[in-house]
């Protein structure tokens, strides 16, 4: 586990270590995407949306989509109608 993952766990936020076998393909995809964006001049930061939601006390999608939307918009995040999955 990386130090950032250990810190989140100490705060009671469950995370999947990026180096476990089941996460390796996603991790590599993220690394490739980050490099491609950096090459285009974008600043890239790593984030874990679930941890952010937990820290901001915003419910997750599977818990309550309406409360998730309200919590995100309450922080100033704008959500387009086309962003639905």
PyMOL Python script that loads the backbone (N, CA, C, O; Angstrom):
from pymol import cmd

cmd.read_pdbstr("""\
ATOM      1  N   UNK A   1       0.835  -1.188   0.000  1.00  0.00           N
ATOM      2  CA  UNK A   1       0.000   0.000   0.000  1.00  0.00           C
ATOM      3  C   UNK A   1       0.876   1.247   0.000  1.00  0.00           C
ATOM      4  O   UNK A   1       1.950   1.287   0.600  1.00  0.00           O
ATOM      5  N   UNK A   2       0.373   2.264  -0.698  1.00  0.00           N
ATOM      6  CA  UNK A   2       1.083   3.536  -0.697  1.00  0.00           C
ATOM      7  C   UNK A   2       0.702   4.322   0.554  1.00  0.00           C
ATOM      8  O   UNK A   2      -0.307   4.039   1.201  1.00  0.00           O
ATOM      9  N   UNK A   3       1.524   5.305   0.879  1.00  0.00           N
ATOM     10  CA  UNK A   3       1.294   6.124   2.076  1.00  0.00           C
ATOM     11  C   UNK A   3      -0.089   6.786   2.036  1.00  0.00           C
ATOM     12  O   UNK A   3      -0.776   6.831   3.057  1.00  0.00           O
ATOM     13  N   UNK A   4      -0.502   7.295   0.881  1.00  0.00           N
ATOM     14  CA  UNK A   4      -1.807   7.960   0.784  1.00  0.00           C
ATOM     15  C   UNK A   4      -2.942   6.975   1.087  1.00  0.00           C
ATOM     16  O   UNK A   4      -3.945   7.359   1.688  1.00  0.00           O
ATOM     17  N   UNK A   5      -2.795   5.733   0.685  1.00  0.00           N
ATOM     18  CA  UNK A   5      -3.809   4.717   0.965  1.00  0.00           C
ATOM     19  C   UNK A   5      -3.842   4.368   2.456  1.00  0.00           C
ATOM     20  O   UNK A   5      -4.909   4.131   3.021  1.00  0.00           O
ATOM     21  N   UNK A   6      -2.672   4.340   3.080  1.00  0.00           N
ATOM     22  CA  UNK A   6      -2.608   4.082   4.521  1.00  0.00           C
ATOM     23  C   UNK A   6      -3.283   5.209   5.306  1.00  0.00           C
ATOM     24  O   UNK A   6      -3.983   4.954   6.286  1.00  0.00           O
ATOM     25  N   UNK A   7      -3.071   6.451   4.873  1.00  0.00           N
ATOM     26  CA  UNK A   7      -3.683   7.601   5.552  1.00  0.00           C
ATOM     27  C   UNK A   7      -5.203   7.529   5.450  1.00  0.00           C
ATOM     28  O   UNK A   7      -5.904   7.749   6.438  1.00  0.00           O
ATOM     29  N   UNK A   8      -5.714   7.223   4.259  1.00  0.00           N
ATOM     30  CA  UNK A   8      -7.165   7.111   4.096  1.00  0.00           C
ATOM     31  C   UNK A   8      -7.726   6.005   4.982  1.00  0.00           C
ATOM     32  O   UNK A   8      -8.777   6.186   5.598  1.00  0.00           O
ATOM     33  N   UNK A   9      -7.059   4.887   5.055  1.00  0.00           N
ATOM     34  CA  UNK A   9      -7.534   3.782   5.911  1.00  0.00           C
ATOM     35  C   UNK A   9      -7.548   4.189   7.370  1.00  0.00           C
ATOM     36  O   UNK A   9      -8.468   3.825   8.103  1.00  0.00           O
ATOM     37  N   UNK A  10      -6.532   4.949   7.812  1.00  0.00           N
ATOM     38  CA  UNK A  10      -6.509   5.431   9.199  1.00  0.00           C
ATOM     39  C   UNK A  10      -7.693   6.361   9.469  1.00  0.00           C
ATOM     40  O   UNK A  10      -8.159   6.466  10.604  1.00  0.00           O
ATOM     41  N   UNK A  11      -8.179   7.035   8.419  1.00  0.00           N
ATOM     42  CA  UNK A  11      -9.338   7.931   8.562  1.00  0.00           C
ATOM     43  C   UNK A  11     -10.658   7.182   8.389  1.00  0.00           C
ATOM     44  O   UNK A  11     -11.728   7.789   8.390  1.00  0.00           O
ATOM     45  N   UNK A  12     -10.576   5.869   8.241  1.00  0.00           N
ATOM     46  CA  UNK A  12     -11.778   5.058   8.146  1.00  0.00           C
ATOM     47  C   UNK A  12     -12.354   4.943   6.747  1.00  0.00           C
ATOM     48  O   UNK A  12     -13.501   4.528   6.581  1.00  0.00           O
ATOM     49  N   UNK A  13     -11.569   5.309   5.734  1.00  0.00           N
ATOM     50  CA  UNK A  13     -12.028   5.257   4.347  1.00  0.00           C
ATOM     51  C   UNK A  13     -11.393   4.048   3.671  1.00  0.00           C
ATOM     52  O   UNK A  13     -10.171   3.938   3.572  1.00  0.00           O
ATOM     53  N   UNK A  14     -12.249   3.148   3.211  1.00  0.00           N
ATOM     54  CA  UNK A  14     -11.762   1.931   2.567  1.00  0.00           C
ATOM     55  C   UNK A  14     -11.320   2.233   1.150  1.00  0.00           C
ATOM     56  O   UNK A  14     -12.040   2.883   0.393  1.00  0.00           O
ATOM     57  N   UNK A  15     -10.150   1.765   0.796  1.00  0.00           N
ATOM     58  CA  UNK A  15      -9.619   1.936  -0.556  1.00  0.00           C
ATOM     59  C   UNK A  15      -9.058   0.604  -1.032  1.00  0.00           C
ATOM     60  O   UNK A  15      -8.680  -0.257  -0.238  1.00  0.00           O
ATOM     61  N   UNK A  16      -9.017   0.463  -2.339  1.00  0.00           N
ATOM     62  CA  UNK A  16      -8.367  -0.697  -2.928  1.00  0.00           C
ATOM     63  C   UNK A  16      -6.932  -0.311  -3.263  1.00  0.00           C
ATOM     64  O   UNK A  16      -6.711   0.642  -4.011  1.00  0.00           O
ATOM     65  N   UNK A  17      -5.969  -1.021  -2.732  1.00  0.00           N
ATOM     66  CA  UNK A  17      -4.579  -0.732  -3.087  1.00  0.00           C
ATOM     67  C   UNK A  17      -4.385  -0.858  -4.600  1.00  0.00           C
ATOM     68  O   UNK A  17      -4.834  -1.832  -5.206  1.00  0.00           O
ATOM     69  N   UNK A  18      -3.731   0.106  -5.195  1.00  0.00           N
ATOM     70  CA  UNK A  18      -3.592   0.142  -6.652  1.00  0.00           C
ATOM     71  C   UNK A  18      -2.711  -0.968  -7.208  1.00  0.00           C
ATOM     72  O   UNK A  18      -2.740  -1.231  -8.410  1.00  0.00           O
ATOM     73  N   UNK A  19      -1.943  -1.612  -6.372  1.00  0.00           N
ATOM     74  CA  UNK A  19      -1.026  -2.631  -6.880  1.00  0.00           C
ATOM     75  C   UNK A  19      -1.527  -4.061  -6.710  1.00  0.00           C
ATOM     76  O   UNK A  19      -0.822  -5.003  -7.073  1.00  0.00           O
ATOM     77  N   UNK A  20      -2.744  -4.244  -6.158  1.00  0.00           N
ATOM     78  CA  UNK A  20      -3.251  -5.611  -6.086  1.00  0.00           C
ATOM     79  C   UNK A  20      -3.610  -6.066  -7.499  1.00  0.00           C
ATOM     80  O   UNK A  20      -3.922  -5.252  -8.368  1.00  0.00           O
ATOM     81  N   UNK A  21      -3.561  -7.352  -7.705  1.00  0.00           N
ATOM     82  CA  UNK A  21      -3.727  -7.920  -9.051  1.00  0.00           C
ATOM     83  C   UNK A  21      -4.973  -7.404  -9.769  1.00  0.00           C
ATOM     84  O   UNK A  21      -4.897  -7.048 -10.945  1.00  0.00           O
ATOM     85  N   UNK A  22      -6.120  -7.357  -9.083  1.00  0.00           N
ATOM     86  CA  UNK A  22      -7.365  -6.959  -9.739  1.00  0.00           C
ATOM     87  C   UNK A  22      -7.397  -5.483 -10.124  1.00  0.00           C
ATOM     88  O   UNK A  22      -8.246  -5.085 -10.922  1.00  0.00           O
ATOM     89  N   UNK A  23      -6.500  -4.659  -9.584  1.00  0.00           N
ATOM     90  CA  UNK A  23      -6.489  -3.225  -9.894  1.00  0.00           C
ATOM     91  C   UNK A  23      -5.364  -2.823 -10.852  1.00  0.00           C
ATOM     92  O   UNK A  23      -5.306  -1.669 -11.277  1.00  0.00           O
ATOM     93  N   UNK A  24      -4.482  -3.745 -11.195  1.00  0.00           N
ATOM     94  CA  UNK A  24      -3.300  -3.380 -11.967  1.00  0.00           C
ATOM     95  C   UNK A  24      -3.634  -2.829 -13.350  1.00  0.00           C
ATOM     96  O   UNK A  24      -2.993  -1.877 -13.794  1.00  0.00           O
ATOM     97  N   UNK A  25      -4.616  -3.399 -14.041  1.00  0.00           N
ATOM     98  CA  UNK A  25      -4.968  -2.884 -15.368  1.00  0.00           C
ATOM     99  C   UNK A  25      -5.525  -1.468 -15.283  1.00  0.00           C
ATOM    100  O   UNK A  25      -5.183  -0.615 -16.102  1.00  0.00           O
ATOM    101  N   UNK A  26      -6.383  -1.214 -14.292  1.00  0.00           N
ATOM    102  CA  UNK A  26      -6.925   0.139 -14.130  1.00  0.00           C
ATOM    103  C   UNK A  26      -5.823   1.125 -13.756  1.00  0.00           C
ATOM    104  O   UNK A  26      -5.807   2.260 -14.231  1.00  0.00           O
ATOM    105  N   UNK A  27      -4.913   0.686 -12.909  1.00  0.00           N
ATOM    106  CA  UNK A  27      -3.804   1.552 -12.508  1.00  0.00           C
ATOM    107  C   UNK A  27      -2.957   1.924 -13.719  1.00  0.00           C
ATOM    108  O   UNK A  27      -2.618   3.092 -13.906  1.00  0.00           O
ATOM    109  N   UNK A  28      -2.616   0.942 -14.535  1.00  0.00           N
ATOM    110  CA  UNK A  28      -1.802   1.214 -15.722  1.00  0.00           C
ATOM    111  C   UNK A  28      -2.549   2.120 -16.707  1.00  0.00           C
ATOM    112  O   UNK A  28      -1.943   2.995 -17.325  1.00  0.00           O
ATOM    113  N   UNK A  29      -3.852   1.913 -16.855  1.00  0.00           N
ATOM    114  CA  UNK A  29      -4.652   2.771 -17.734  1.00  0.00           C
ATOM    115  C   UNK A  29      -4.597   4.219 -17.232  1.00  0.00           C
ATOM    116  O   UNK A  29      -4.442   5.149 -18.024  1.00  0.00           O
ATOM    117  N   UNK A  30      -4.726   4.404 -15.918  1.00  0.00           N
ATOM    118  CA  UNK A  30      -4.657   5.747 -15.338  1.00  0.00           C
ATOM    119  C   UNK A  30      -3.299   6.394 -15.547  1.00  0.00           C
ATOM    120  O   UNK A  30      -3.219   7.589 -15.830  1.00  0.00           O
ATOM    121  N   UNK A  31      -2.239   5.622 -15.411  1.00  0.00           N
ATOM    122  CA  UNK A  31      -0.888   6.147 -15.621  1.00  0.00           C
ATOM    123  C   UNK A  31      -0.712   6.592 -17.069  1.00  0.00           C
ATOM    124  O   UNK A  31      -0.167   7.666 -17.327  1.00  0.00           O
ATOM    125  N   UNK A  32      -1.170   5.771 -18.015  1.00  0.00           N
ATOM    126  CA  UNK A  32      -1.065   6.140 -19.443  1.00  0.00           C
ATOM    127  C   UNK A  32      -1.873   7.397 -19.749  1.00  0.00           C
ATOM    128  O   UNK A  32      -1.404   8.285 -20.460  1.00  0.00           O
ATOM    129  N   UNK A  33      -3.081   7.468 -19.213  1.00  0.00           N
ATOM    130  CA  UNK A  33      -3.934   8.636 -19.431  1.00  0.00           C
ATOM    131  C   UNK A  33      -3.297   9.893 -18.837  1.00  0.00           C
ATOM    132  O   UNK A  33      -3.317  10.954 -19.460  1.00  0.00           O
ATOM    133  N   UNK A  34      -2.738   9.774 -17.643  1.00  0.00           N
ATOM    134  CA  UNK A  34      -2.087  10.923 -17.000  1.00  0.00           C
ATOM    135  C   UNK A  34      -0.920  11.428 -17.843  1.00  0.00           C
ATOM    136  O   UNK A  34      -0.764  12.635 -18.023  1.00  0.00           O
ATOM    137  N   UNK A  35      -0.100  10.511 -18.360  1.00  0.00           N
ATOM    138  CA  UNK A  35       1.035  10.921 -19.189  1.00  0.00           C
ATOM    139  C   UNK A  35       0.555  11.605 -20.468  1.00  0.00           C
ATOM    140  O   UNK A  35       1.125  12.615 -20.882  1.00  0.00           O
ATOM    141  N   UNK A  36      -0.489  11.063 -21.096  1.00  0.00           N
ATOM    142  CA  UNK A  36      -1.019  11.664 -22.326  1.00  0.00           C
ATOM    143  C   UNK A  36      -1.529  13.081 -22.060  1.00  0.00           C
ATOM    144  O   UNK A  36      -1.310  13.986 -22.866  1.00  0.00           O
ATOM    145  N   UNK A  37      -2.200  13.268 -20.941  1.00  0.00           N
ATOM    146  CA  UNK A  37      -2.711  14.604 -20.599  1.00  0.00           C
ATOM    147  C   UNK A  37      -1.570  15.562 -20.266  1.00  0.00           C
ATOM    148  O   UNK A  37      -1.608  16.727 -20.661  1.00  0.00           O
ATOM    149  N   UNK A  38      -0.559  15.087 -19.547  1.00  0.00           N
ATOM    150  CA  UNK A  38       0.603  15.935 -19.230  1.00  0.00           C
ATOM    151  C   UNK A  38       1.325  16.370 -20.499  1.00  0.00           C
ATOM    152  O   UNK A  38       1.768  17.514 -20.606  1.00  0.00           O
ATOM    153  N   UNK A  39       1.442  15.461 -21.457  1.00  0.00           N
ATOM    154  CA  UNK A  39       2.092  15.799 -22.718  1.00  0.00           C
ATOM    155  C   UNK A  39       1.346  16.895 -23.463  1.00  0.00           C
ATOM    156  O   UNK A  39       1.942  17.623 -24.257  1.00  0.00           O
ATOM    157  N   UNK A  40       0.044  17.017 -23.212  1.00  0.00           N
ATOM    158  CA  UNK A  40      -0.759  18.068 -23.837  1.00  0.00           C
ATOM    159  C   UNK A  40      -0.776  19.346 -22.994  1.00  0.00           C
ATOM    160  O   UNK A  40      -1.464  20.309 -23.333  1.00  0.00           O
ATOM    161  N   UNK A  41      -0.012  19.350 -21.893  1.00  0.00           N
ATOM    162  CA  UNK A  41       0.112  20.549 -21.083  1.00  0.00           C
ATOM    163  C   UNK A  41      -0.844  20.650 -19.903  1.00  0.00           C
ATOM    164  O   UNK A  41      -0.879  21.677 -19.225  1.00  0.00           O
ATOM    165  N   UNK A  42      -1.623  19.598 -19.645  1.00  0.00           N
ATOM    166  CA  UNK A  42      -2.551  19.619 -18.510  1.00  0.00           C
ATOM    167  C   UNK A  42      -1.850  19.204 -17.231  1.00  0.00           C
ATOM    168  O   UNK A  42      -0.963  18.350 -17.242  1.00  0.00           O
ATOM    169  N   UNK A  43      -2.259  19.820 -16.122  1.00  0.00           N
ATOM    170  CA  UNK A  43      -1.793  19.374 -14.816  1.00  0.00           C
ATOM    171  C   UNK A  43      -2.703  18.229 -14.384  1.00  0.00           C
ATOM    172  O   UNK A  43      -3.926  18.321 -14.493  1.00  0.00           O
ATOM    173  N   UNK A  44      -2.106  17.170 -13.901  1.00  0.00           N
ATOM    174  CA  UNK A  44      -2.874  15.976 -13.533  1.00  0.00           C
ATOM    175  C   UNK A  44      -2.696  15.710 -12.048  1.00  0.00           C
ATOM    176  O   UNK A  44      -1.578  15.713 -11.534  1.00  0.00           O
ATOM    177  N   UNK A  45      -3.808  15.481 -11.364  1.00  0.00           N
ATOM    178  CA  UNK A  45      -3.743  15.059  -9.972  1.00  0.00           C
ATOM    179  C   UNK A  45      -4.522  13.750  -9.847  1.00  0.00           C
ATOM    180  O   UNK A  45      -5.502  13.529 -10.559  1.00  0.00           O
ATOM    181  N   UNK A  46      -4.088  12.913  -8.964  1.00  0.00           N
ATOM    182  CA  UNK A  46      -4.784  11.654  -8.719  1.00  0.00           C
ATOM    183  C   UNK A  46      -5.877  11.907  -7.688  1.00  0.00           C
ATOM    184  O   UNK A  46      -5.672  12.626  -6.710  1.00  0.00           O
ATOM    185  N   UNK A  47      -7.018  11.319  -7.916  1.00  0.00           N
ATOM    186  CA  UNK A  47      -8.095  11.447  -6.931  1.00  0.00           C
ATOM    187  C   UNK A  47      -8.835  10.124  -6.806  1.00  0.00           C
ATOM    188  O   UNK A  47      -8.790   9.273  -7.694  1.00  0.00           O
ATOM    189  N   UNK A  48      -9.498   9.983  -5.706  1.00  0.00           N
ATOM    190  CA  UNK A  48     -10.341   8.827  -5.460  1.00  0.00           C
ATOM    191  C   UNK A  48     -11.710   9.387  -5.096  1.00  0.00           C
ATOM    192  O   UNK A  48     -11.918   9.801  -3.956  1.00  0.00           O
ATOM    193  N   UNK A  49     -12.650   9.407  -6.042  1.00  0.00           N
ATOM    194  CA  UNK A  49     -13.943  10.050  -5.810  1.00  0.00           C
ATOM    195  C   UNK A  49     -14.665   9.554  -4.559  1.00  0.00           C
ATOM    196  O   UNK A  49     -15.258  10.353  -3.834  1.00  0.00           O
ATOM    197  N   UNK A  50     -14.625   8.263  -4.298  1.00  0.00           N
ATOM    198  CA  UNK A  50     -15.309   7.733  -3.124  1.00  0.00           C
ATOM    199  C   UNK A  50     -14.755   8.307  -1.830  1.00  0.00           C
ATOM    200  O   UNK A  50     -15.517   8.627  -0.918  1.00  0.00           O
ATOM    201  N   UNK A  51     -13.429   8.442  -1.741  1.00  0.00           N
ATOM    202  CA  UNK A  51     -12.816   9.024  -0.543  1.00  0.00           C
ATOM    203  C   UNK A  51     -13.204  10.485  -0.398  1.00  0.00           C
ATOM    204  O   UNK A  51     -13.477  10.950   0.708  1.00  0.00           O
ATOM    205  N   UNK A  52     -13.229  11.209  -1.507  1.00  0.00           N
ATOM    206  CA  UNK A  52     -13.624  12.612  -1.472  1.00  0.00           C
ATOM    207  C   UNK A  52     -15.055  12.748  -0.970  1.00  0.00           C
ATOM    208  O   UNK A  52     -15.351  13.593  -0.125  1.00  0.00           O
ATOM    209  N   UNK A  53     -15.934  11.910  -1.497  1.00  0.00           N
ATOM    210  CA  UNK A  53     -17.329  11.932  -1.058  1.00  0.00           C
ATOM    211  C   UNK A  53     -17.421  11.622   0.439  1.00  0.00           C
ATOM    212  O   UNK A  53     -18.180  12.272   1.158  1.00  0.00           O
ATOM    213  N   UNK A  54     -16.668  10.649   0.906  1.00  0.00           N
ATOM    214  CA  UNK A  54     -16.690  10.303   2.325  1.00  0.00           C
ATOM    215  C   UNK A  54     -16.185  11.473   3.177  1.00  0.00           C
ATOM    216  O   UNK A  54     -16.793  11.801   4.196  1.00  0.00           O
ATOM    217  N   UNK A  55     -15.086  12.099   2.769  1.00  0.00           N
ATOM    218  CA  UNK A  55     -14.527  13.215   3.524  1.00  0.00           C
ATOM    219  C   UNK A  55     -15.475  14.421   3.565  1.00  0.00           C
ATOM    220  O   UNK A  55     -15.546  15.125   4.573  1.00  0.00           O
ATOM    221  N   UNK A  56     -16.199  14.653   2.467  1.00  0.00           N
ATOM    222  CA  UNK A  56     -17.150  15.766   2.399  1.00  0.00           C
ATOM    223  C   UNK A  56     -18.530  15.373   2.920  1.00  0.00           C
ATOM    224  O   UNK A  56     -19.459  16.181   2.923  1.00  0.00           O
ATOM    225  N   UNK A  57     -18.651  14.122   3.360  1.00  0.00           N
ATOM    226  CA  UNK A  57     -19.911  13.578   3.872  1.00  0.00           C
ATOM    227  C   UNK A  57     -21.032  13.675   2.832  1.00  0.00           C
ATOM    228  O   UNK A  57     -22.169  14.029   3.145  1.00  0.00           O
ATOM    229  N   UNK A  58     -20.677  13.353   1.592  1.00  0.00           N
ATOM    230  CA  UNK A  58     -21.636  13.302   0.487  1.00  0.00           C
ATOM    231  C   UNK A  58     -21.898  11.830   0.196  1.00  0.00           C
ATOM    232  O   UNK A  58     -20.951  11.059   0.041  1.00  0.00           O
ATOM    233  N   UNK A  59     -23.174  11.422   0.118  1.00  0.00           N
ATOM    234  CA  UNK A  59     -23.445  10.003  -0.134  1.00  0.00           C
ATOM    235  C   UNK A  59     -22.944   9.556  -1.498  1.00  0.00           C
ATOM    236  O   UNK A  59     -22.828  10.352  -2.430  1.00  0.00           O
ATOM    237  N   UNK A  60     -22.654   8.291  -1.593  1.00  0.00           N
ATOM    238  CA  UNK A  60     -22.201   7.729  -2.863  1.00  0.00           C
ATOM    239  C   UNK A  60     -23.384   7.395  -3.755  1.00  0.00           C
ATOM    240  O   UNK A  60     -24.521   7.310  -3.292  1.00  0.00           O
ATOM    241  N   UNK A  61     -23.107   7.209  -5.036  1.00  0.00           N
ATOM    242  CA  UNK A  61     -24.139   6.965  -6.044  1.00  0.00           C
ATOM    243  C   UNK A  61     -25.042   5.791  -5.673  1.00  0.00           C
ATOM    244  O   UNK A  61     -26.264   5.886  -5.789  1.00  0.00           O
ATOM    245  N   UNK A  62     -24.452   4.697  -5.231  1.00  0.00           N
ATOM    246  CA  UNK A  62     -25.247   3.506  -4.931  1.00  0.00           C
ATOM    247  C   UNK A  62     -26.133   3.699  -3.693  1.00  0.00           C
ATOM    248  O   UNK A  62     -27.096   2.957  -3.496  1.00  0.00           O
ATOM    249  N   UNK A  63     -25.806   4.698  -2.863  1.00  0.00           N
ATOM    250  CA  UNK A  63     -26.584   4.949  -1.658  1.00  0.00           C
ATOM    251  C   UNK A  63     -27.836   5.754  -1.975  1.00  0.00           C
ATOM    252  O   UNK A  63     -28.946   5.356  -1.622  1.00  0.00           O
ATOM    253  N   UNK A  64     -27.652   6.890  -2.645  1.00  0.00           N
ATOM    254  CA  UNK A  64     -28.782   7.779  -2.931  1.00  0.00           C
ATOM    255  C   UNK A  64     -28.345   8.790  -3.985  1.00  0.00           C
ATOM    256  O   UNK A  64     -27.637   9.747  -3.670  1.00  0.00           O
ATOM    257  N   UNK A  65     -28.757   8.587  -5.224  1.00  0.00           N
ATOM    258  CA  UNK A  65     -28.324   9.440  -6.331  1.00  0.00           C
ATOM    259  C   UNK A  65     -28.782  10.883  -6.130  1.00  0.00           C
ATOM    260  O   UNK A  65     -28.021  11.812  -6.397  1.00  0.00           O
ATOM    261  N   UNK A  66     -30.010  11.081  -5.667  1.00  0.00           N
ATOM    262  CA  UNK A  66     -30.522  12.440  -5.469  1.00  0.00           C
ATOM    263  C   UNK A  66     -29.711  13.180  -4.407  1.00  0.00           C
ATOM    264  O   UNK A  66     -29.388  14.355  -4.584  1.00  0.00           O
ATOM    265  N   UNK A  67     -29.376  12.499  -3.296  1.00  0.00           N
ATOM    266  CA  UNK A  67     -28.563  13.145  -2.252  1.00  0.00           C
ATOM    267  C   UNK A  67     -27.135  13.360  -2.727  1.00  0.00           C
ATOM    268  O   UNK A  67     -26.499  14.342  -2.346  1.00  0.00           O
ATOM    269  N   UNK A  68     -26.622  12.452  -3.556  1.00  0.00           N
ATOM    270  CA  UNK A  68     -25.296  12.640  -4.147  1.00  0.00           C
ATOM    271  C   UNK A  68     -25.293  13.904  -4.994  1.00  0.00           C
ATOM    272  O   UNK A  68     -24.397  14.737  -4.864  1.00  0.00           O
ATOM    273  N   UNK A  69     -26.283  14.049  -5.854  1.00  0.00           N
ATOM    274  CA  UNK A  69     -26.384  15.229  -6.716  1.00  0.00           C
ATOM    275  C   UNK A  69     -26.482  16.506  -5.874  1.00  0.00           C
ATOM    276  O   UNK A  69     -25.796  17.489  -6.153  1.00  0.00           O
ATOM    277  N   UNK A  70     -27.326  16.489  -4.856  1.00  0.00           N
ATOM    278  CA  UNK A  70     -27.487  17.661  -3.987  1.00  0.00           C
ATOM    279  C   UNK A  70     -26.185  17.988  -3.260  1.00  0.00           C
ATOM    280  O   UNK A  70     -25.811  19.155  -3.139  1.00  0.00           O
ATOM    281  N   UNK A  71     -25.503  16.964  -2.782  1.00  0.00           N
ATOM    282  CA  UNK A  71     -24.242  17.184  -2.079  1.00  0.00           C
ATOM    283  C   UNK A  71     -23.171  17.758  -2.978  1.00  0.00           C
ATOM    284  O   UNK A  71     -22.433  18.657  -2.576  1.00  0.00           O
ATOM    285  N   UNK A  72     -23.081  17.246  -4.191  1.00  0.00           N
ATOM    286  CA  UNK A  72     -22.072  17.754  -5.131  1.00  0.00           C
ATOM    287  C   UNK A  72     -22.379  19.186  -5.551  1.00  0.00           C
ATOM    288  O   UNK A  72     -21.485  20.032  -5.565  1.00  0.00           O
ATOM    289  N   UNK A  73     -23.629  19.463  -5.891  1.00  0.00           N
ATOM    290  CA  UNK A  73     -23.968  20.828  -6.301  1.00  0.00           C
ATOM    291  C   UNK A  73     -23.827  21.790  -5.129  1.00  0.00           C
ATOM    292  O   UNK A  73     -23.537  22.970  -5.328  1.00  0.00           O
ATOM    293  N   UNK A  74     -24.028  21.299  -3.912  1.00  0.00           N
ATOM    294  CA  UNK A  74     -23.839  22.133  -2.728  1.00  0.00           C
ATOM    295  C   UNK A  74     -22.394  22.563  -2.534  1.00  0.00           C
ATOM    296  O   UNK A  74     -22.139  23.567  -1.870  1.00  0.00           O
ATOM    297  N   UNK A  75     -21.451  21.832  -3.095  1.00  0.00           N
ATOM    298  CA  UNK A  75     -20.038  22.208  -3.003  1.00  0.00           C
ATOM    299  C   UNK A  75     -19.630  23.150  -4.133  1.00  0.00           C
ATOM    300  O   UNK A  75     -18.503  23.645  -4.168  1.00  0.00           O
ATOM    301  N   UNK A  76     -20.569  23.393  -5.060  1.00  0.00           N
ATOM    302  CA  UNK A  76     -20.268  24.277  -6.193  1.00  0.00           C
ATOM    303  C   UNK A  76     -19.953  23.525  -7.475  1.00  0.00           C
ATOM    304  O   UNK A  76     -19.678  24.145  -8.502  1.00  0.00           O
ATOM    305  N   UNK A  77     -19.987  22.218  -7.431  1.00  0.00           N
ATOM    306  CA  UNK A  77     -19.724  21.435  -8.630  1.00  0.00           C
ATOM    307  C   UNK A  77     -20.951  21.492  -9.527  1.00  0.00           C
ATOM    308  O   UNK A  77     -22.071  21.243  -9.081  1.00  0.00           O
ATOM    309  N   UNK A  78     -20.730  21.823 -10.802  1.00  0.00           N
ATOM    310  CA  UNK A  78     -21.830  21.866 -11.761  1.00  0.00           C
ATOM    311  C   UNK A  78     -21.915  20.538 -12.490  1.00  0.00           C
ATOM    312  O   UNK A  78     -20.910  20.008 -12.964  1.00  0.00           O
ATOM    313  N   UNK A  79     -23.119  20.011 -12.572  1.00  0.00           N
ATOM    314  CA  UNK A  79     -23.331  18.709 -13.198  1.00  0.00           C
ATOM    315  C   UNK A  79     -24.251  18.900 -14.402  1.00  0.00           C
ATOM    316  O   UNK A  79     -25.350  19.440 -14.282  1.00  0.00           O
ATOM    317  N   UNK A  80     -23.785  18.451 -15.554  1.00  0.00           N
ATOM    318  CA  UNK A  80     -24.605  18.588 -16.773  1.00  0.00           C
ATOM    319  C   UNK A  80     -25.618  17.453 -16.828  1.00  0.00           C
ATOM    320  O   UNK A  80     -25.413  16.391 -16.240  1.00  0.00           O
ATOM    321  N   UNK A  81     -26.711  17.694 -17.542  1.00  0.00           N
ATOM    322  CA  UNK A  81     -27.749  16.673 -17.681  1.00  0.00           C
ATOM    323  C   UNK A  81     -27.227  15.448 -18.413  1.00  0.00           C
ATOM    324  O   UNK A  81     -27.719  14.342 -18.191  1.00  0.00           O
ATOM    325  N   UNK A  82     -26.238  15.627 -19.280  1.00  0.00           N
ATOM    326  CA  UNK A  82     -25.679  14.527 -20.052  1.00  0.00           C
ATOM    327  C   UNK A  82     -24.724  13.658 -19.261  1.00  0.00           C
ATOM    328  O   UNK A  82     -24.232  12.659 -19.785  1.00  0.00           O
ATOM    329  N   UNK A  83     -24.445  14.009 -18.009  1.00  0.00           N
ATOM    330  CA  UNK A  83     -23.489  13.273 -17.205  1.00  0.00           C
ATOM    331  C   UNK A  83     -24.051  12.027 -16.566  1.00  0.00           C
ATOM    332  O   UNK A  83     -23.356  11.384 -15.779  1.00  0.00           O
ATOM    333  N   UNK A  84     -25.264  11.665 -16.868  1.00  0.00           N
ATOM    334  CA  UNK A  84     -25.902  10.498 -16.266  1.00  0.00           C
ATOM    335  C   UNK A  84     -25.376   9.206 -16.877  1.00  0.00           C
ATOM    336  O   UNK A  84     -25.121   9.146 -18.080  1.00  0.00           O
ATOM    337  N   UNK A  85     -25.212   8.172 -16.056  1.00  0.00           N
ATOM    338  CA  UNK A  85     -24.775   6.864 -16.556  1.00  0.00           C
ATOM    339  C   UNK A  85     -25.847   5.862 -16.346  1.00  0.00           C
ATOM    340  O   UNK A  85     -25.679   4.694 -16.698  1.00  0.00           O
TER     341      UNK A  85
END
""", "prot")
cmd.dss("prot")
cmd.show_as("cartoon", "prot")
cmd.util.cbc("prot")
cmd.orient("prot")
